[in-house]
Amino acid sequence: MIRRLLALAVLALVAPVTGSAQGASSAPPAAANTLTAAERAAGWRLLFDGTSMSAWRGYQQDAMPPEWMAVDGTLTKIRNTNDIVTREQFGDFELLIEWKVAARGNAGIFYRATEAETKVYWSAPEYQLAEDSLTPDSRNMLTAVAAVYGFYPSKRGVAKAAGEWNSTRIVAKGAHVEHWLNGQLIAQYELGSPDWTEKFKASKFAPYPEWGRAKRGYIAIQGDHNGALSLRNIKIRELK
């Protein structure tokens, strides 16, 4: 009960402010964490239904870290904790997630991740999540929100303010990967291409030769960075 009250307090603190510089907040969808008949027919399924966290577990753990909670239809953490991964692995997929962070919040989405290393980011590419004005990473477009972290840059002016919902779309099909934010294509790349290989050799991930090379792996959410993070409408469909 105490954990839930703390989470509700943080959600109130990160609630969007009407009339902010980046626009008034949008109302939550009428049917959050559900699928339409058309989505089901297209192969979409939920990774979070608003209450159950059964599709997730802690990184290199069997259970969910207690700091991650289902609160008012969101998957939320309010302080630093362990990263989480899906119980299933995915190869070619399209992923949709709505998310919001508190001021100075910093997190990430990893895909085709493995558990071969002590940290998930030593195995998998990252879609950066951040509050895009105060977070130190946001000063560099290579590490700003929606960037392919450390590899391909983001764009200014697309992310919404702290406490407002953003919409992320990640498409991974074979070697081709796309990062979308709020309906805009931010970055796309080809894993294993000469350009990617050159960037990899110059990156901090170079000591990990299997980084980014798994053709199938977990979807992971970073929990060990600063700030509250809330997620909803987490949907995925596998691409044939």
N, C-alpha and C positions, 0 to 999 in steps of 0.2 A: 504493500500500500504506500509506504514511504517513497519507494522508487517511482511509483506511478505519479504521486503528487509532485515530485521533483521534475519529472519529465513534462508534466502539464505546465509547470511554472516556466520551464525553458521554452516550451512551445509558445507560450504567451509572450515571452521576451522577444522571440524572433518573428512574431506575427508581422505581416507587412504593414507599412504605414501608408495610408491613402494620401495621394498627392506627392509621393516621393519623386526625386529627380528622374527616376527611371520609369515613372508611370504608376497609375493606381493599380492595386493588386487585382487579380482576377479571382472570381469566386470559385471555390472547389467544385469539381464536376458533380453532377447530381448522382451519378452512380460510380463513385470511386471504387477501385479494386474489383471491378467486374468486367466481363467480356460481353460484347454484343454477339448476336447470332452470326453476323457477318465475320467478326473476328474469329470466332470458333471455327467457322467454315474455312477460313484462311489458314488455320493451323496455330493460332495464338493460344497461349495458356498463361496463367498467372503464376508468378513466383512468390506472391504475397497476396492474401485475400482480405487483408485489413485486420485480422485477428491472429491467425496461426503463423508461426515462424518455422513450421516443420520442413520447409524447403531449404532451410539454411542451417549451418553449423559453424562453429568457430574454426578458424584456420588451424589445421593440425590438431583439431579437437573433435570429439564425438558430439558434444552438446553445444548449445548456443551460449555465448558469454552473457552473464546476467545483466550487464550494462546495456545490452540491446533489448528493447521493449516494444511491444505493440501498444501504441497509444493513440486513441481516437482515429483509427484507420491509417496510421502511419507506422512504419518501421523506424524506430528512433533510438539514437544514442545521444547522451548529453555530456559525456566526458570521454577522455581517452580510454580505449579498451582494445581488445583483440580484433583483428580483421575477421570478417566472416566470408564464407564461400557457399555456393550452392551445393546441395548434396549430389546433384547430377552434373555431368560434364557435357559440354556442347562444342561442336566443331564449327559448322557453317550456320549462322543464325542472324536474326534481327532482334535487337533488344530495345525496349522502351522503358524509361524510368523518369518519373517526376521527382524532383528533389529540391530541398532548400537548406541553407546553412545559416548559422548565426554570423554576426560580424566577426571577422578574422577566422572564420571556419575554413577548414582545409581537409579534404578527403579525396577519394578517387575510386574509379571503377576499373577493375582489371578483367581481362578476358583471355580465355584459353590458358588459364593459370594452372600450375602444378603445385605440389607440396614438397618439391625436391629440396627447397632451400628454407632457411629459417624465417625469411620474410617473403611474402607473396610477390613483392615488386622485384625480386631477383629472378623471377621466372616469366613475367607476363607484361605486355604493354599496358599502359595506364591512360584512361580518359580522366583528365584532371577535373576535380570538383573543388570549387573554392569561392569564397566571398571575394569578388574581383576588384576591390579597391584598397583593402587594408592588408591582405595577405602578402607576405614577402614574395612568394612564388609568382604573384600576379604582375610583378614589375617586369617580368620577362615573358614575352609572348610564347616562348617554348615551354613554359611551365604554368601558364595561365589557364583559366577554366576552359575546358573542352579541347585543349591541346593534346596531341599525342606526346605525353610527358617526355621532354628532353629531345624530341625528334622533329616534330612538325608543329608549327605555331598555331595559336588561336587567333581570334580577331577581337578588336575592341568594340564595345558598345552593344554586344549581343546578350551577355549575361544580365540577369535582373539583380536588383539590390538584395542585400541580406534580408532574410525572412520572406522573400517572395519565391513562388514556385517556378522552377525552370524545367524544361522538357529536354531530355537527352535521348538520342537515337544512335545506336551503334550497329553497323552492318559489317559482318565478317563473312566473306565467301571466298574460299580458297585463300590466295595470297592477298586479295583485295580487301581493304578495310576503310570504312568511312566513319567519321565523327560528326554528328549533327547536334546543334544546340538551338532550341527555340525555333525550329523550322528552317534553320540555315545550315548549309554544309560548311563546316569549319575546316576540316582537314581530311585528306584521303591519301592512301599510300599503298605500296605493294611490298609485302613482306619478302625479304630475300632479294629484292632488286638491287642493282649496283648503288643507287642512291641510299637505300635503306642500309645496306652493308657498310657504306662509308660512314654514315652517321653512327651506326652501332659501334664501329671500331673506335670512334672518337668519344664515345659516351662513357658514363660511369658504370654501364652494364657490361662493358667488354670483358671483365673478368669472369663472366657467367656465360659460357659458350652456348648453353641451351636456352638462353633468354629469348623469348618471342618465337621459338621454333616449334612449339607444340601445335599440332594440327587440331587437337581436341583438349579441352580442359574446363576448369571451373570459371564461373563468373564470381568475382570477389568484390567486396566493398571494404574500403579502408576504414578502420576504426581507431588506429593508433596515432591520429593527428588531432590538432586542436579543434574545439568548438562542437556545438550541437549540430546534428545532421538528421534530417527526416526524409524518408522515402515513401512513395506511394505509387500505385498504378505500375507495378513492375511486371512487364509482359515480355514474353519471348516466343519466337517461333523459329523452328529449325528450317533451314533452306536446303532444298534438295538440288 
